[in-house]
Amino acid sequence: MEELFGHISLGLFILQTILFIALIFLLKKFAWKPILDAVNEREQGIKDALKSAENAKKEMQNLKSDNEKLLADARAERDAMLKEAREIKEKMINDAKAEATAAGEKMIEQAKAAIESEKNAAMADLKMQVSSLSLEIAEKVLRDELSNKDSQTKLVEKMVDDAKLN
Amino acid sequence: MVFSKKPFEYLFVVLVAFFSLTSNANSTNTIEVTKKGNTVENNSEMKVLSKDEKKDEERKEFIQHHLLDSHDFHIFSYGKNAEHNVGFPLPVILWDNGLHVFSSSKFEHGEKVAEDGGNYYKISHHDGKIYKTDSNGKITENTKGKIQNEKPLDFSITKSFFMIFIVSVLMFLLFAGLGKSYKKNGSIAKGVGRFFEPIIIYIRDEIAIPNIGEAHYRKYMSFLLTIFFFIWFSNIFGLTPLGVNITGNLAITGALALMTYFITTFTAKKYYWKHIFWMPGVPVLMKFVLAPIELLGTIIKPFSLMIRLYANMLAGHVVLMSLIALMYKADSVVGSPLAFLLSFVLTLLEVLVALLQAYIFTMLAALYFGAASEEHHHEEAH
């Protein structure tokens, strides 16, 4: 044991201590600090990059689902619009049909009324003419009848009968 | 932890490539070092030893010398009697009533007495340390073999200090480069340091955060990262044929452990001290018993850090060197390749141990810091 520690050189021990402490501080300034800083920075960078990639992925997914939603909305809207248009079309056709029917009916009605009134007018005219013709005939007959007495009386009687019948 | 396979492959290739070289160097070098050493000091013993015994003795001493620090950087020797040495001397800096600075070449590999400013110094063959002597270089030992000479405070740039300096510079260039590359490339690592980025992240995510907690781990990160890479790189350097044994030196591991202790103690929160002096959730009598044990525990923890790293690295080196020596000891067609294979396999294991010890030291330091900075109360946890 004594021989073992007798071999320790105090000078070398002191020199080694000084050199080593100097080495620690030199390396700390010129090597370990920049190395560890750079490594840490790089690791942080990798971490951040991974995180942002993950975020981007998520955003992409969100965008995609948004797009899909938009598309679905648009499709639904289009369908609704088409449906509405179809309904409007049908309604318009129906309305037009109804209107046309109504107008036709009205025209027929009017025509009927016009025909009626024409007929009435024609009837009245005809009646007038018949009555005037009858009067003329009657006049002529009267003139003939009145030429004798008998016949006159006969005529009056007949006329009275007729009038009664009428 | 993600490892590129290639760096380890390269490391293996380099190790294998240098294997024969180191071992060659070792054998020749052994002869050189001890032959001269023995002739000077143990002249009478020399004659008794046979040739084989002498070689064994040489190898043993070489291993011992490898494990110790030294004042010159010796790489290998060649030549018949290893007379050519490849290496370079390192400066010697002594504090002995004034500063003494001179080159370690003055010692001529520990054989001569160096003179500086009127004082005489000699490196002891026993422990490789510098002792103050007279002009003849006489080293006196007591009966137990302990050297009685005065020992000046040695701030020399020894082989170990030279290597920890190299490791520090390497770490600084590597990691400062990595730190700079982030700014240039927009938070992406570039260059050689890129290989270490996953390890840094591993230390943060698997060592610091689970043990210390998300809230406090930041202030300990510099220490944990520095100590991990320092120990790892030092261990790996210890495996290269340069023959350095940095982390197998108690002065080094002691300094690292002491820093761990001080950081633990000075960043400790109220809860930590309460746990030591007045353990919650136990009877009052037990509290008195536990307090000294816990207090001692705070010192034992860093002490175990020091011994664990030292012993692991030292043991690895001893076994590895012994197996390399066995190649020469066996000196046969079967034995030597077998020893080579063993040492090769062990080297692979040592590469793992080098990393493992760095991991364990860092892990335990983080654990102690975690206990110190703990704030929330959980009575049942103990």
Interface residues (C-beta under 8 A of the other chain):
Chain A: E2 L4 F5 G6 H7 I8 S9 L10 G11 L12 F13 I14 L15 Q16 T17 L19 F20 I21 A22 L23 I24 F25 L26 L27 K28 F30 A31 W32 K33 P34 I35 L36 D37 A38 V39 E41 R42 G45
Chain B: L68 D69 I93 W95 D127 K129 K146 L153 D154 F155 S156 T158 S160 F161 I164 F165 S168 M171 F172 F175 A176 L178 G179 K180 Y182 K183 S187 I188 A189 E197 I200 I201 R204 M221 S222 F223 L225 T226 F230 N249 L250 A251 I252 G254 A255 L256 L258 M259
